[in-house]
Amino acid sequence: MSFNQYIDHTILKAETKKEDVLRIIKEAKENHFCSVCINPTWVSLAAKELADSDVKVCTVIGFPLGANTTAVKAFETTDAINNGADEVDMVINIGALRDGNEELVLNDIQAVVDAAKDKALVKVIIETALLTDEEIVKACQLAQKAGADFVKTSTGFSTSGAKAKDVALMRQTVGSDMGVKASGGIHTAQEAQSMLDAGATRLGVSASMAIIAGEKGTGY
């Protein structure tokens, strides 16, 4: 099976240099990955380099803790879109969700959805490793209510990444109306396939080249 069309080719580490970003852009173009996922500082570069390709520019909002204020997340979204982002992966306010403050979580997501409306696709990172099953369901319901396009498992910077059982629960919760992105800890074709089998429609990976070569990769 070809995984290429499902892959957000990802590099989000703090030490990332321009040459690293240019490398993943080149790899994404050559292998027809769905997108490159980079930090906001690299969006303008990626948009310029990918202008003649079908590869999307994806960036992150409120990343990786989700603890920015709603106004900051909305501004980040607008700024990213102005710089050329096609997709934004936002982190929810995880503490607010765990506190049961559904209004704050909903408004937080809604602000990003509104800022991106008709301009960029919105994926909502819920950080499954920090949530109970009930909280995962609630986070997905709030993302769906806010009009987001995808729910996403993980930042890749928390205690663990995607698990097939969480992907399945997310898919069960949102039905066929939304995309589900599995990210974090996917290093082999077998692991990638298990996420797709569980209901994922996008894969956030930095081990993309190893996965499509049938090897075991490292990283995000």
CYANA upper distance limits for C-alpha pairs under 8 A (distance plus 0.5 A):
  2 SER  CA    212 ILE  CA      7.76
  3 PHE  CA      7 ILE  CA      7.09
  3 PHE  CA    192 ALA  CA      8.35
  3 PHE  CA    212 ILE  CA      7.14
  4 ASN  CA     31 ASN  CA      7.14
  4 ASN  CA     32 HIS  CA      6.78
  4 ASN  CA     33 PHE  CA      5.37
  4 ASN  CA     34 CYS  CA      7.51
  4 ASN  CA    212 ILE  CA      7.70
  5 GLN  CA     32 HIS  CA      7.20
  5 GLN  CA     33 PHE  CA      5.73
  5 GLN  CA     34 CYS  CA      5.61
  6 TYR  CA     33 PHE  CA      7.45
  6 TYR  CA     34 CYS  CA      6.46
  6 TYR  CA    201 THR  CA      6.93
  6 TYR  CA    202 ARG  CA      5.16
  6 TYR  CA    203 LEU  CA      6.15
  7 ILE  CA     33 PHE  CA      5.90
  7 ILE  CA     34 CYS  CA      5.91
  7 ILE  CA     35 SER  CA      7.27
  7 ILE  CA    202 ARG  CA      6.54
  7 ILE  CA    203 LEU  CA      5.36
  7 ILE  CA    204 GLY  CA      6.55
  7 ILE  CA    205 VAL  CA      7.32
  7 ILE  CA    208 SER  CA      7.70
  8 ASP  CA     33 PHE  CA      7.11
  8 ASP  CA     34 CYS  CA      6.17
  8 ASP  CA     35 SER  CA      5.14
  8 ASP  CA     36 VAL  CA      5.84
  8 ASP  CA     37 CYS  CA      6.40
  8 ASP  CA     58 CYS  CA      8.31
  8 ASP  CA    202 ARG  CA      7.62
  8 ASP  CA    203 LEU  CA      6.46
  8 ASP  CA    204 GLY  CA      5.33
  8 ASP  CA    205 VAL  CA      6.83
  9 HIS  CA     24 ILE  CA      7.41
  9 HIS  CA     28 ALA  CA      7.14
  9 HIS  CA     33 PHE  CA      7.31
  9 HIS  CA     34 CYS  CA      8.23
  9 HIS  CA     35 SER  CA      6.55
  9 HIS  CA     36 VAL  CA      5.11
  9 HIS  CA     37 CYS  CA      6.37
  9 HIS  CA    204 GLY  CA      7.03
  9 HIS  CA    205 VAL  CA      6.20
  9 HIS  CA    206 SER  CA      6.25
  9 HIS  CA    208 SER  CA      6.75
 10 THR  CA     24 ILE  CA      8.25
 10 THR  CA     36 VAL  CA      6.26
 10 THR  CA     37 CYS  CA      5.05
 10 THR  CA     38 ILE  CA      6.72
 10 THR  CA    204 GLY  CA      6.87
 10 THR  CA    205 VAL  CA      5.98
 10 THR  CA    206 SER  CA      5.20
 10 THR  CA    220 TYR  CA      8.09
 11 ILE  CA     16 THR  CA      7.82
 11 ILE  CA     21 VAL  CA      7.85
 11 ILE  CA     24 ILE  CA      8.26
 11 ILE  CA     36 VAL  CA      8.44
 11 ILE  CA     37 CYS  CA      6.82
 11 ILE  CA     38 ILE  CA      5.99
 11 ILE  CA     39 ASN  CA      8.19
 11 ILE  CA    206 SER  CA      6.61
 11 ILE  CA    220 TYR  CA      8.24
 12 LEU  CA     16 THR  CA      7.64
 12 LEU  CA     37 CYS  CA      7.89
 12 LEU  CA     38 ILE  CA      6.01
 12 LEU  CA     39 ASN  CA      6.18
 16 THR  CA     20 ASP  CA      6.61
 16 THR  CA     21 VAL  CA      7.75
 17 LYS  CA     21 VAL  CA      7.11
 18 LYS  CA     22 LEU  CA      6.69
 19 GLU  CA     23 ARG  CA      6.60
 20 ASP  CA     24 ILE  CA      6.97
 21 VAL  CA     25 ILE  CA      6.68
 21 VAL  CA     38 ILE  CA      8.18
 21 VAL  CA     42 TRP  CA      8.04
 21 VAL  CA     46 ALA  CA      8.26
 22 LEU  CA     26 LYS  CA      6.65
 22 LEU  CA     46 ALA  CA      8.35
 23 ARG  CA     27 GLU  CA      6.71
 24 ILE  CA     28 ALA  CA      6.42
 24 ILE  CA     36 VAL  CA      7.64
 25 ILE  CA     29 LYS  CA      6.69
 25 ILE  CA     36 VAL  CA      7.07
 25 ILE  CA     46 ALA  CA      7.52
 25 ILE  CA     49 GLU  CA      7.88
 25 ILE  CA     50 LEU  CA      7.86
 26 LYS  CA     30 GLU  CA      6.65
 27 GLU  CA     31 ASN  CA      6.51
 27 GLU  CA    209 MET  CA      8.46
 28 ALA  CA     32 HIS  CA      6.08
 28 ALA  CA     33 PHE  CA      5.45
 28 ALA  CA     34 CYS  CA      8.22
 28 ALA  CA     35 SER  CA      7.53
 28 ALA  CA     36 VAL  CA      7.22
 28 ALA  CA     55 VAL  CA      7.38
 29 LYS  CA     33 PHE  CA      7.33
 29 LYS  CA     50 LEU  CA      8.17
 29 LYS  CA     53 SER  CA      7.23
 29 LYS  CA     54 ASP  CA      8.33
 29 LYS  CA     55 VAL  CA      6.94
 32 HIS  CA     54 ASP  CA      7.93
 32 HIS  CA     55 VAL  CA      7.11
 33 PHE  CA     55 VAL  CA      6.82
 34 CYS  CA     54 ASP  CA      8.28
 34 CYS  CA     55 VAL  CA      5.95
 34 CYS  CA     56 LYS  CA      6.71
 35 SER  CA     55 VAL  CA      5.41
 35 SER  CA     56 LYS  CA      4.77
 35 SER  CA     57 VAL  CA      6.14
 35 SER  CA     58 CYS  CA      6.72
 36 VAL  CA     55 VAL  CA      7.66
 36 VAL  CA     56 LYS  CA      6.97
 36 VAL  CA     57 VAL  CA      6.04
 36 VAL  CA     58 CYS  CA      6.28
 37 CYS  CA     57 VAL  CA      7.05
 37 CYS  CA     58 CYS  CA      5.02
 37 CYS  CA     59 THR  CA      5.77
 37 CYS  CA     60 VAL  CA      8.11
 37 CYS  CA    204 GLY  CA      8.49
 38 ILE  CA     42 TRP  CA      6.87
 38 ILE  CA     43 VAL  CA      7.47
 38 ILE  CA     57 VAL  CA      8.42
 38 ILE  CA     58 CYS  CA      6.93
 38 ILE  CA     59 THR  CA      5.61
 38 ILE  CA     60 VAL  CA      7.64
 39 ASN  CA     43 VAL  CA      7.57
 39 ASN  CA     59 THR  CA      6.04
 39 ASN  CA     60 VAL  CA      6.54
 40 PRO  CA     59 THR  CA      6.23
 40 PRO  CA     60 VAL  CA      7.10
 40 PRO  CA     80 ALA  CA      6.83
 42 TRP  CA     46 ALA  CA      6.71
 43 VAL  CA     47 ALA  CA      6.49
 43 VAL  CA     57 VAL  CA      7.49
 43 VAL  CA     58 CYS  CA      8.37
 43 VAL  CA     59 THR  CA      7.52
 43 VAL  CA     80 ALA  CA      7.32
 43 VAL  CA     83 ASN  CA      6.57
 43 VAL  CA     84 GLY  CA      6.81
 43 VAL  CA     85 ALA  CA      6.76
 44 SER  CA     48 LYS  CA      6.76
 44 SER  CA     83 ASN  CA      5.53
 44 SER  CA     84 GLY  CA      6.49
 45 LEU  CA     49 GLU  CA      6.71
 46 ALA  CA     50 LEU  CA      6.39
 46 ALA  CA     57 VAL  CA      7.02
 47 ALA  CA     51 ALA  CA      6.32
 47 ALA  CA     57 VAL  CA      6.79
 47 ALA  CA     83 ASN  CA      7.99
 47 ALA  CA     84 GLY  CA      5.78
 47 ALA  CA     85 ALA  CA      7.48
 50 LEU  CA     54 ASP  CA      8.05
 50 LEU  CA     55 VAL  CA      6.95
 50 LEU  CA     56 LYS  CA      8.01
 50 LEU  CA     57 VAL  CA      8.22
 56 LYS  CA     85 ALA  CA      8.26
 56 LYS  CA     86 ASP  CA      6.42
 56 LYS  CA     87 GLU  CA      7.82
 57 VAL  CA     84 GLY  CA      7.69
 57 VAL  CA     85 ALA  CA      5.55
 57 VAL  CA     86 ASP  CA      5.69
 57 VAL  CA     87 GLU  CA      6.80
 58 CYS  CA     85 ALA  CA      6.30
 58 CYS  CA     86 ASP  CA      6.45
 58 CYS  CA     87 GLU  CA      5.01
 58 CYS  CA     88 VAL  CA      6.07
 58 CYS  CA     89 ASP  CA      7.78
 59 THR  CA     80 ALA  CA      7.87
 59 THR  CA     85 ALA  CA      7.15
 59 THR  CA     87 GLU  CA      6.97
 59 THR  CA     88 VAL  CA      5.54
 59 THR  CA     89 ASP  CA      6.63
 60 VAL  CA     88 VAL  CA      6.01
 60 VAL  CA     89 ASP  CA      5.14
 60 VAL  CA     90 MET  CA      6.18
 60 VAL  CA     91 VAL  CA      8.41
 61 ILE  CA     66 GLY  CA      8.42
 61 ILE  CA     73 LYS  CA      6.55
 61 ILE  CA     76 GLU  CA      6.77
 61 ILE  CA     77 THR  CA      7.14
 61 ILE  CA     88 VAL  CA      7.12
 61 ILE  CA     89 ASP  CA      6.45
 61 ILE  CA     90 MET  CA      4.87
 61 ILE  CA     91 VAL  CA      6.90
 62 GLY  CA     66 GLY  CA      5.22
 62 GLY  CA     67 ALA  CA      7.20
 62 GLY  CA     68 ASN  CA      6.19
 62 GLY  CA     72 VAL  CA      8.38
 62 GLY  CA     73 LYS  CA      6.24
 62 GLY  CA     76 GLU  CA      8.36
 62 GLY  CA     90 MET  CA      6.43
 62 GLY  CA     91 VAL  CA      6.03
 62 GLY  CA     92 ILE  CA      8.32
 63 PHE  CA     90 MET  CA      7.41
 63 PHE  CA     91 VAL  CA      6.49
 63 PHE  CA    155 THR  CA      8.10
 64 PRO  CA     91 VAL  CA      7.20
 64 PRO  CA    155 THR  CA      6.54
 64 PRO  CA    157 PHE  CA      7.28
 65 LEU  CA     91 VAL  CA      7.33
 65 LEU  CA     93 ASN  CA      8.32
 65 LEU  CA     94 ILE  CA      8.32
 66 GLY  CA     90 MET  CA      8.03
 66 GLY  CA     91 VAL  CA      5.02
 66 GLY  CA     92 ILE  CA      5.65
 66 GLY  CA     93 ASN  CA      5.40
 66 GLY  CA     94 ILE  CA      7.02
 67 ALA  CA     92 ILE  CA      8.30
 67 ALA  CA     93 ASN  CA      6.06
 67 ALA  CA     94 ILE  CA      8.00
 67 ALA  CA     95 GLY  CA      8.40
 68 ASN  CA     72 VAL  CA      6.74
 68 ASN  CA     73 LYS  CA      7.10
 68 ASN  CA     93 ASN  CA      8.35
 69 THR  CA     73 LYS  CA      6.99
 70 THR  CA     74 ALA  CA      6.73
 70 THR  CA    107 ASN  CA      8.17
 70 THR  CA    108 ASP  CA      5.57
 70 THR  CA    111 ALA  CA      7.33
 71 ALA  CA     75 PHE  CA      6.69
 71 ALA  CA    111 ALA  CA      8.21
 72 VAL  CA     76 GLU  CA      6.54
 73 LYS  CA     77 THR  CA      6.68
 73 LYS  CA     90 MET  CA      8.38
 73 LYS  CA    108 ASP  CA      8.29
 73 LYS  CA    111 ALA  CA      8.20
 73 LYS  CA    112 VAL  CA      7.01
 74 ALA  CA     78 THR  CA      6.86
 74 ALA  CA    111 ALA  CA      6.16
 74 ALA  CA    112 VAL  CA      5.49
 74 ALA  CA    115 ALA  CA      6.44
 75 PHE  CA     79 ASP  CA      6.54
 75 PHE  CA    115 ALA  CA      8.41
 76 GLU  CA     80 ALA  CA      6.50
 77 THR  CA     81 ILE  CA      6.71
 77 THR  CA     88 VAL  CA      7.57
 77 THR  CA    112 VAL  CA      6.82
 77 THR  CA    115 ALA  CA      6.80
 77 THR  CA    116 ALA  CA      7.11
 78 THR  CA     82 ASN  CA      6.62
 78 THR  CA    115 ALA  CA      6.40
 78 THR  CA    116 ALA  CA      7.40
 79 ASP  CA     83 ASN  CA      6.72
 80 ALA  CA     84 GLY  CA      6.89
 80 ALA  CA     85 ALA  CA      5.90
 80 ALA  CA     88 VAL  CA      8.46
 81 ILE  CA     85 ALA  CA      5.09
 81 ILE  CA     86 ASP  CA      7.29
 81 ILE  CA    116 ALA  CA      7.92
 81 ILE  CA    119 LYS  CA      7.66
 81 ILE  CA    120 ALA  CA      7.48
 85 ALA  CA    120 ALA  CA      7.47
 86 ASP  CA    119 LYS  CA      7.57
 86 ASP  CA    120 ALA  CA      5.26
 86 ASP  CA    121 LEU  CA      6.97
 87 GLU  CA    120 ALA  CA      5.42
 87 GLU  CA    121 LEU  CA      5.05
 87 GLU  CA    122 VAL  CA      6.46
 87 GLU  CA    123 LYS  CA      8.07
 88 VAL  CA    120 ALA  CA      7.32
 88 VAL  CA    121 LEU  CA      6.78
 88 VAL  CA    122 VAL  CA      5.62
 88 VAL  CA    123 LYS  CA      6.64
 89 ASP  CA    122 VAL  CA      6.53
 89 ASP  CA    123 LYS  CA      5.06
 89 ASP  CA    124 VAL  CA      6.32
 89 ASP  CA    125 ILE  CA      7.01
 90 MET  CA    109 ILE  CA      8.42
 90 MET  CA    112 VAL  CA      8.27
 90 MET  CA    122 VAL  CA      7.83
 90 MET  CA    123 LYS  CA      6.72
 90 MET  CA    124 VAL  CA      5.64
 90 MET  CA    125 ILE  CA      6.24
 91 VAL  CA    124 VAL  CA      6.53
 91 VAL  CA    125 ILE  CA      5.12
 91 VAL  CA    126 ILE  CA      6.81
 91 VAL  CA    127 GLU  CA      8.26
 91 VAL  CA    155 THR  CA      8.27
 92 ILE  CA    105 VAL  CA      7.03
 92 ILE  CA    108 ASP  CA      7.62
 92 ILE  CA    109 ILE  CA      7.34
 92 ILE  CA    124 VAL  CA      7.23
 92 ILE  CA    125 ILE  CA      6.68
 92 ILE  CA    126 ILE  CA      6.32
 93 ASN  CA     97 LEU  CA      6.96
 93 ASN  CA    104 LEU  CA      8.41
 93 ASN  CA    105 VAL  CA      6.43
 93 ASN  CA    108 ASP  CA      7.91
 94 ILE  CA     98 ARG  CA      6.82
 94 ILE  CA    126 ILE  CA      7.64
 94 ILE  CA    127 GLU  CA      8.11
 95 GLY  CA     99 ASP  CA      6.62
 96 ALA  CA    100 GLY  CA      6.78
 96 ALA  CA    101 ASN  CA      5.61
 96 ALA  CA    102 GLU  CA      7.72
 96 ALA  CA    104 LEU  CA      7.29
 96 ALA  CA    105 VAL  CA      6.92
 97 LEU  CA    101 ASN  CA      6.12
 97 LEU  CA    102 GLU  CA      6.62
 97 LEU  CA    105 VAL  CA      6.77
 97 LEU  CA    135 GLU  CA      7.76
 97 LEU  CA    139 ALA  CA      7.80
 98 ARG  CA    131 LEU  CA      8.11
 98 ARG  CA    135 GLU  CA      7.65
101 ASN  CA    105 VAL  CA      7.13
102 GLU  CA    106 LEU  CA      6.48
102 GLU  CA    142 LEU  CA      8.13
103 GLU  CA    107 ASN  CA      6.53
104 LEU  CA    108 ASP  CA      6.46
105 VAL  CA    109 ILE  CA      6.85
105 VAL  CA    142 LEU  CA      7.90
106 LEU  CA    110 GLN  CA      6.48
106 LEU  CA    142 LEU  CA      6.11
106 LEU  CA    143 ALA  CA      7.53
106 LEU  CA    145 LYS  CA      8.24
106 LEU  CA    146 ALA  CA      6.83
107 ASN  CA    111 ALA  CA      6.53
107 ASN  CA    146 ALA  CA      8.31
108 ASP  CA    112 VAL  CA      7.32
109 ILE  CA    113 VAL  CA      6.74
109 ILE  CA    124 VAL  CA      8.02
109 ILE  CA    143 ALA  CA      7.08
109 ILE  CA    146 ALA  CA      6.75
109 ILE  CA    148 ALA  CA      8.14
110 GLN  CA    114 ASP  CA      6.46
110 GLN  CA    146 ALA  CA      5.48
110 GLN  CA    147 GLY  CA      7.80
110 GLN  CA    148 ALA  CA      8.43
111 ALA  CA    115 ALA  CA      6.65
112 VAL  CA    116 ALA  CA      6.63
112 VAL  CA    122 VAL  CA      8.17
113 VAL  CA    117 LYS  CA      6.37
113 VAL  CA    122 VAL  CA      6.90
113 VAL  CA    146 ALA  CA      7.60
113 VAL  CA    147 GLY  CA      7.22
113 VAL  CA    148 ALA  CA      6.60
116 ALA  CA    120 ALA  CA      5.55
116 ALA  CA    121 LEU  CA      7.49
116 ALA  CA    122 VAL  CA      7.67
117 LYS  CA    121 LEU  CA      8.48
121 LEU  CA    148 ALA  CA      8.22
121 LEU  CA    149 ASP  CA      6.68
122 VAL  CA    148 ALA  CA      5.90
122 VAL  CA    149 ASP  CA      5.82
122 VAL  CA    150 PHE  CA      6.90
123 LYS  CA    148 ALA  CA      6.88
123 LYS  CA    149 ASP  CA      6.37
123 LYS  CA    150 PHE  CA      4.87
123 LYS  CA    151 VAL  CA      5.96
123 LYS  CA    152 LYS  CA      6.78
123 LYS  CA    181 LYS  CA      8.43
124 VAL  CA    143 ALA  CA      7.12
124 VAL  CA    148 ALA  CA      7.47
124 VAL  CA    150 PHE  CA      6.58
124 VAL  CA    151 VAL  CA      5.19
124 VAL  CA    152 LYS  CA      6.05
125 ILE  CA    151 VAL  CA      6.59
125 ILE  CA    152 LYS  CA      5.01
125 ILE  CA    153 THR  CA      6.30
125 ILE  CA    154 SER  CA      6.28
125 ILE  CA    155 THR  CA      7.26
126 ILE  CA    136 ILE  CA      7.74
126 ILE  CA    139 ALA  CA      7.01
126 ILE  CA    140 CYS  CA      8.34
126 ILE  CA    151 VAL  CA      7.72
126 ILE  CA    152 LYS  CA      6.78
126 ILE  CA    153 THR  CA      6.29
126 ILE  CA    154 SER  CA      6.88
127 GLU  CA    131 LEU  CA      7.57
127 GLU  CA    152 LYS  CA      8.28
127 GLU  CA    153 THR  CA      5.98
127 GLU  CA    154 SER  CA      4.85
127 GLU  CA    155 THR  CA      6.91
127 GLU  CA    158 SER  CA      8.02
128 THR  CA    132 THR  CA      8.18
128 THR  CA    136 ILE  CA      6.90
128 THR  CA    153 THR  CA      5.97
128 THR  CA    154 SER  CA      6.68
128 THR  CA    161 GLY  CA      8.28
128 THR  CA    162 ALA  CA      8.07
128 THR  CA    166 ASP  CA      7.59
129 ALA  CA    154 SER  CA      7.97
129 ALA  CA    158 SER  CA      7.66
129 ALA  CA    159 THR  CA      6.80
129 ALA  CA    160 SER  CA      6.24
129 ALA  CA    161 GLY  CA      7.28
130 LEU  CA    159 THR  CA      8.23
131 LEU  CA    135 GLU  CA      6.02
131 LEU  CA    136 ILE  CA      6.53
132 THR  CA    136 ILE  CA      6.71
133 ASP  CA    137 VAL  CA      6.79
133 ASP  CA    166 ASP  CA      8.38
133 ASP  CA    169 LEU  CA      8.37
134 GLU  CA    138 LYS  CA      6.75
135 GLU  CA    139 ALA  CA      6.50
136 ILE  CA    140 CYS  CA      6.73
136 ILE  CA    166 ASP  CA      8.47
136 ILE  CA    169 LEU  CA      8.40
136 ILE  CA    170 MET  CA      7.64
137 VAL  CA    141 GLN  CA      6.70
137 VAL  CA    169 LEU  CA      7.83
137 VAL  CA    170 MET  CA      7.19
137 VAL  CA    173 THR  CA      6.65
138 LYS  CA    142 LEU  CA      6.70
139 ALA  CA    143 ALA  CA      6.70
140 CYS  CA    144 GLN  CA      6.60
140 CYS  CA    151 VAL  CA      6.96
140 CYS  CA    170 MET  CA      7.08
140 CYS  CA    173 THR  CA      7.21
140 CYS  CA    174 VAL  CA      7.08
141 GLN  CA    145 LYS  CA      6.58
141 GLN  CA    173 THR  CA      7.59
141 GLN  CA    174 VAL  CA      7.44
142 LEU  CA    146 ALA  CA      6.62
143 ALA  CA    147 GLY  CA      7.00
143 ALA  CA    148 ALA  CA      6.10
143 ALA  CA    150 PHE  CA      8.50
143 ALA  CA    151 VAL  CA      7.47
144 GLN  CA    148 ALA  CA      6.30
144 GLN  CA    149 ASP  CA      8.22
144 GLN  CA    174 VAL  CA      7.40
144 GLN  CA    178 MET  CA      7.94
148 ALA  CA    178 MET  CA      8.25
149 ASP  CA    178 MET  CA      5.95
149 ASP  CA    179 GLY  CA      6.70
150 PHE  CA    178 MET  CA      5.74
150 PHE  CA    179 GLY  CA      4.78
150 PHE  CA    180 VAL  CA      5.86
150 PHE  CA    181 LYS  CA      7.30
151 VAL  CA    170 MET  CA      8.06
151 VAL  CA    178 MET  CA      7.79
151 VAL  CA    179 GLY  CA      6.92
151 VAL  CA    180 VAL  CA      5.56
151 VAL  CA    181 LYS  CA      6.70
152 LYS  CA    180 VAL  CA      6.24
152 LYS  CA    181 LYS  CA      4.93
152 LYS  CA    182 ALA  CA      6.40
152 LYS  CA    183 SER  CA      7.59
153 THR  CA    161 GLY  CA      7.73
153 THR  CA    162 ALA  CA      6.25
153 THR  CA    166 ASP  CA      8.05
153 THR  CA    167 VAL  CA      7.60
153 THR  CA    180 VAL  CA      8.45
153 THR  CA    181 LYS  CA      6.93
153 THR  CA    182 ALA  CA      5.89
153 THR  CA    183 SER  CA      6.54
154 SER  CA    158 SER  CA      8.08
154 SER  CA    160 SER  CA      8.49
154 SER  CA    161 GLY  CA      6.10
154 SER  CA    162 ALA  CA      6.80
154 SER  CA    182 ALA  CA      7.72
154 SER  CA    183 SER  CA      6.06
154 SER  CA    184 GLY  CA      6.60
155 THR  CA    161 GLY  CA      7.92
155 THR  CA    183 SER  CA      7.50
155 THR  CA    184 GLY  CA      7.16
156 GLY  CA    160 SER  CA      7.46
156 GLY  CA    161 GLY  CA      5.98
156 GLY  CA    183 SER  CA      7.08
156 GLY  CA    184 GLY  CA      4.76
156 GLY  CA    185 GLY  CA      7.56
156 GLY  CA    220 TYR  CA      6.19
157 PHE  CA    161 GLY  CA      8.47
157 PHE  CA    184 GLY  CA      8.40
160 SER  CA    184 GLY  CA      7.69
160 SER  CA    185 GLY  CA      7.71
161 GLY  CA    183 SER  CA      6.75
161 GLY  CA    184 GLY  CA      4.54
161 GLY  CA    185 GLY  CA      5.58
161 GLY  CA    186 ILE  CA      8.40
162 ALA  CA    166 ASP  CA      7.71
162 ALA  CA    167 VAL  CA      7.83
162 ALA  CA    182 ALA  CA      6.05
162 ALA  CA    183 SER  CA      5.90
162 ALA  CA    184 GLY  CA      5.91
162 ALA  CA    185 GLY  CA      6.83
162 ALA  CA    186 ILE  CA      7.84
163 LYS  CA    167 VAL  CA      6.91
163 LYS  CA    182 ALA  CA      8.42
163 LYS  CA    195 MET  CA      8.06
164 ALA  CA    168 ALA  CA      6.64
164 ALA  CA    194 SER  CA      6.85
164 ALA  CA    195 MET  CA      5.82
164 ALA  CA    198 ALA  CA      6.21
165 LYS  CA    169 LEU  CA      6.78
165 LYS  CA    198 ALA  CA      7.68
166 ASP  CA    170 MET  CA      6.63
167 VAL  CA    171 ARG  CA      6.61
167 VAL  CA    180 VAL  CA      7.70
167 VAL  CA    181 LYS  CA      8.49
167 VAL  CA    182 ALA  CA      7.24
167 VAL  CA    195 MET  CA      7.30
167 VAL  CA    198 ALA  CA      6.38
167 VAL  CA    199 GLY  CA      6.81
167 VAL  CA    200 ALA  CA      6.94
168 ALA  CA    172 GLN  CA      6.55
168 ALA  CA    198 ALA  CA      5.27
168 ALA  CA    199 GLY  CA      6.28
168 ALA  CA    200 ALA  CA      8.47
169 LEU  CA    173 THR  CA      6.64
170 MET  CA    174 VAL  CA      6.76
170 MET  CA    180 VAL  CA      7.65
171 ARG  CA    175 GLY  CA      6.09
171 ARG  CA    176 SER  CA      8.02
171 ARG  CA    180 VAL  CA      7.07
171 ARG  CA    198 ALA  CA      8.22
171 ARG  CA    199 GLY  CA      6.16
171 ARG  CA    200 ALA  CA      7.93
174 VAL  CA    178 MET  CA      6.64
179 GLY  CA    200 ALA  CA      7.66
179 GLY  CA    201 THR  CA      6.30
179 GLY  CA    202 ARG  CA      7.88
180 VAL  CA    199 GLY  CA      7.45
180 VAL  CA    200 ALA  CA      5.30
180 VAL  CA    201 THR  CA      5.97
180 VAL  CA    202 ARG  CA      6.89
181 LYS  CA    200 ALA  CA      5.99
181 LYS  CA    201 THR  CA      6.52
181 LYS  CA    202 ARG  CA      5.02
181 LYS  CA    203 LEU  CA      6.04
181 LYS  CA    204 GLY  CA      7.34
182 ALA  CA    195 MET  CA      7.04
182 ALA  CA    200 ALA  CA      6.56
182 ALA  CA    202 ARG  CA      6.90
182 ALA  CA    203 LEU  CA      5.57
182 ALA  CA    204 GLY  CA      6.58
183 SER  CA    203 LEU  CA      6.30
183 SER  CA    204 GLY  CA      4.82
183 SER  CA    205 VAL  CA      6.68
183 SER  CA    220 TYR  CA      8.37
184 GLY  CA    204 GLY  CA      7.29
184 GLY  CA    205 VAL  CA      7.13
184 GLY  CA    220 TYR  CA      5.77
185 GLY  CA    205 VAL  CA      8.30
185 GLY  CA    219 GLY  CA      7.95
185 GLY  CA    220 TYR  CA      6.41
186 ILE  CA    191 GLU  CA      6.24
186 ILE  CA    192 ALA  CA      6.61
186 ILE  CA    205 VAL  CA      6.81
186 ILE  CA    207 ALA  CA      7.87
186 ILE  CA    220 TYR  CA      7.97
187 HIS  CA    191 GLU  CA      7.15
187 HIS  CA    192 ALA  CA      8.01
187 HIS  CA    205 VAL  CA      8.08
187 HIS  CA    207 ALA  CA      6.09
187 HIS  CA    208 SER  CA      8.36
187 HIS  CA    210 ALA  CA      8.02
187 HIS  CA    211 ILE  CA      6.98
187 HIS  CA    216 LYS  CA      6.09
187 HIS  CA    217 GLY  CA      5.29
187 HIS  CA    218 THR  CA      6.49
187 HIS  CA    219 GLY  CA      8.22
188 THR  CA    192 ALA  CA      6.73
188 THR  CA    207 ALA  CA      8.28
188 THR  CA    210 ALA  CA      7.60
188 THR  CA    211 ILE  CA      5.46
188 THR  CA    214 GLY  CA      7.38
188 THR  CA    215 GLU  CA      6.76
188 THR  CA    216 LYS  CA      5.42
188 THR  CA    217 GLY  CA      6.92
189 ALA  CA    193 GLN  CA      6.51
189 ALA  CA    211 ILE  CA      5.39
189 ALA  CA    212 ILE  CA      7.37
189 ALA  CA    214 GLY  CA      6.41
189 ALA  CA    215 GLU  CA      7.95
189 ALA  CA    216 LYS  CA      8.41
190 GLN  CA    194 SER  CA      6.71
191 GLU  CA    195 MET  CA      7.01
192 ALA  CA    196 LEU  CA      7.02
192 ALA  CA    203 LEU  CA      7.80
192 ALA  CA    211 ILE  CA      8.28
193 GLN  CA    197 ASP  CA      6.53
194 SER  CA    198 ALA  CA      6.68
195 MET  CA    199 GLY  CA      7.02
195 MET  CA    200 ALA  CA      6.02
195 MET  CA    203 LEU  CA      8.45
196 LEU  CA    200 ALA  CA      5.03
196 LEU  CA    201 THR  CA      6.85
196 LEU  CA    202 ARG  CA      8.41
205 VAL  CA    220 TYR  CA      6.49
206 SER  CA    218 THR  CA      8.08
206 SER  CA    219 GLY  CA      6.48
206 SER  CA    220 TYR  CA      5.71
207 ALA  CA    211 ILE  CA      6.65
207 ALA  CA    216 LYS  CA      8.34
207 ALA  CA    217 GLY  CA      5.34
207 ALA  CA    218 THR  CA      6.29
207 ALA  CA    219 GLY  CA      6.87
207 ALA  CA    220 TYR  CA      7.64
208 SER  CA    212 ILE  CA      6.77
208 SER  CA    217 GLY  CA      8.24
209 MET  CA    213 ALA  CA      6.72
209 MET  CA    217 GLY  CA      8.35
210 ALA  CA    214 GLY  CA      6.65
210 ALA  CA    215 GLU  CA      5.29
210 ALA  CA    216 LYS  CA      6.26
210 ALA  CA    217 GLY  CA      5.59
211 ILE  CA    215 GLU  CA      6.18
211 ILE  CA    216 LYS  CA      7.07
211 ILE  CA    217 GLY  CA      7.27
